[in-house]
Amino acid sequence: MHASGFDRTRPLLLAAMAVLALAGFAVGHPDILSGANFGSMAVFGVEIGMIALGQTLVISGGDSGIDLSVGAIAGLAQVVLGRLLHADVTWPLAVAVTLGVGLGLGAINALAVTWLRIAPIIATLATLFGYAGLALVLSGGTNIDLTQQSSWFLALGQGHVLGLPFQLIALYLPLLAMFAFLQHGTGYGRALYLTGTNDRAAALAGLRVGRLRGAAYVLCGLTATIAGIVGAARLGTARPDAGMNDNLISIAIVVLGGTGIFGGTGSVVGTALATVVIAIVDYGLSYNDFNPIYQAGVIGVILIGVILVENPVLAWRARRFK
Amino acid sequence: MAPVELKGIVKRFGGVVALDGVDLTLVPGETHALLGENGAGKSTLIRVMTGAIVPDEGSITVGGTPCRFTHPAQASAAGIAAVYQEPMIYPHLSVLENIFAGAEMTGRFGIVRRGAMASVVRPLLEQLDLPASLLVRRMSSLSIGFQQMVLITKALMLNAQVIIFDEPTSILSQAETDRLFVIIERLRRDGRAIVYITHRLDEIRRIASRVTVLTDGRVSGTALTSDLDEAKLLTLMAGKASRDYGKPLRDRAAPAHGKPALRITGLTRAGLYQNVDWDVPAGQVTGVYGLVGSGRSEVALAAFGALRPERGTIALEGRPIAPRDPAEAMRLGIGYLPEDRKLQGIFATKPLEANLTAGTIGRFRARGGRLDFAGLRDEALRLIGHYRIKARDETIGIGTLSGGNQQKALFARWAGQSLKVLILDEPTRGIDIGTKAEIHDFIRDLAAGGLAVVVISSDLPEVLAVSDRIIVMRRGGVIGVAEGAAMNAEAILASAVGADARAA
């Protein structure tokens, strides 16, 4: 057992799955293994992957921690950004203000859960509707065109660094590194794991349980906002309903990545690997011309499949190390 | 009510014979102790009596009528009820709902009649000296001692004539045990037949008039307690030693008053404690003795910032304080080792190191906000060494350690910090005697080092062994402070259980 609750079984399983899925798709279309396709997969996975990083912290903090409003935050962030850009605010300032708004939206979730003590699933369900409604009001229910904006801004979602997508190299991977450090290398990460494991014991050991969990919701709001900004830059459009699919998929990815739904376990590294699996499978299915309606079902099948494969593996390991 | 008779009860599980022709007669107004080692068949026998399992052979007669229980409801209809060691309860339901679970009183359209149920139970609660306000409490919010009381209430509500107690005291403190015994004695005098299962010899003498010993599924002897001396009982029990409660009392002069470290004055929170005064000097161990529900832990939690008081003052070294949470109380210099190791203490799946350092993580910061992992490890190893925690290494999950070592680790978590006041709530509950003695020595060491130590315990010998002064609490109030020669077991016990006031 590692001090941080990190377990190797799930990451290895996910890595194997990613390779297997890729190999499977390559049988039908060998050209899926091209650099351009990997780039497209990355672009597809980065936004939901960022959201899942924040979601990992929230869920691992325990007490049924969950943030259902992440997609709504991403959509509202896009609309706020679009309105600011259309009001001729310079794009760096607009992005900065949007990030600030995103932190605020996360803070509302944090207060609802830790201060008002509303169950997370209810609190964030309420803010999901609240934020999504606000996005519709602010946008007048229509998409906001951003294609005429600064090419520097659009590069956030369309640029390349060293031949790889900008948002992967300059945003997602640094964020992943930061979150991994936060979780496994800092006192905050340690305290959040302890809180997720036993919040009564944590409070009586002098940990500020409410602040620790609250910070996770704020960070989750931040990652959802960054994902929304990247998405708007990628498509050149701010859509009020941009992230509506991300609410539940981000949770599925976190769980697939090995974070226990009861808190106190898991790692953003597992979450990142799960994001890779989902990105490959989703991209591979559309590349092989499967009907997109199958894609949602496939995520469910993968989720159950991993559990079914993992249980015998864990049992075998338990026997071996007894 | 006529006697219950079990004759020739046989029960096999696969090839294993759990009960091999057991005869047992239960007489109204008699407490019948059932003795036996683990695996002797005691539990199986109870499950036969309560209808949880059907015997392969043999007969049960209640008042001369043969009965065949195939379902627990039939046994309870025949007037047989059981109170288990760890009460089987519905934790999320109220006490009232637990008492009537499966036997709700309903009116027209099957609507539950709470008022009627409450009025049936209230006199029963009174008989057991329990407050009526208990009925609306959630079962999970009660201690095990109280949960057992609820089950006894349920047995009375069902008008049970035979009440079986299955090692009820094994996780109770001495004081809780004493109260339970008073109640069992009352039930017996009312003409009920009591079956009392235990492996503690000292309890049998106190409570039972007849003893039956089970060995390997057979009755190896039945006798009146009065005919048995210690030696005979011990032989019957096949060398089972009883726990030694008679620890010699330390001869201690009344201590000179140290500098007051923690002073609590007039602390009140309605329903939990009223007008509590605690005076806790530095360099001494102050014992707080009281039964379950005496408000002792709640007062401690108030000083620790975990449960806000309504009135009264808490002063630390002369300055009034009002900690809003444990973190603030810790910064002020107050520590609290919680009562319930599993629920409030350990992080079961986490390594020993993380458990030992949970309260001090903030101090281990290296460059760039990184945790000082080497420092954490060194601190953990220091505590493991100093407090002699038996563990393979500091990375092992604390949940895999023995209860005694888990408790030592929690103790070390607090004792290793520099504090002004350390409150220890049941510091040795449920751990072996050797570890207990070790922890007592550590407690004395802490006080000798100048710390103000409070030891809350319902284990009287423990309080007497470690304390310089003893505060006695009952029903949310302080009813006495004993020092020096006044620290006398009988007097303290009598005031804590209220025997002097009730004068039976």
Interface residues (C-beta under 8 A of the other chain):
Chain A: M1 A3 G5 F181 G185 T186 G187 G189 R190 A191 Y193 L194 T197 N198 R200 A201 A202 A203 L204 A205 G206 L207 R208 G264 T265
Chain B: F304 A306 D325 P326 A327 A329 M330 Y336 P338 L343 Q344 G345 I346 F347 A348 T349 K350 P351 E353 A354 A358 G359 I361 G362 F364 R365 G369 R370 L371 F373 T395 I396 G397 R413
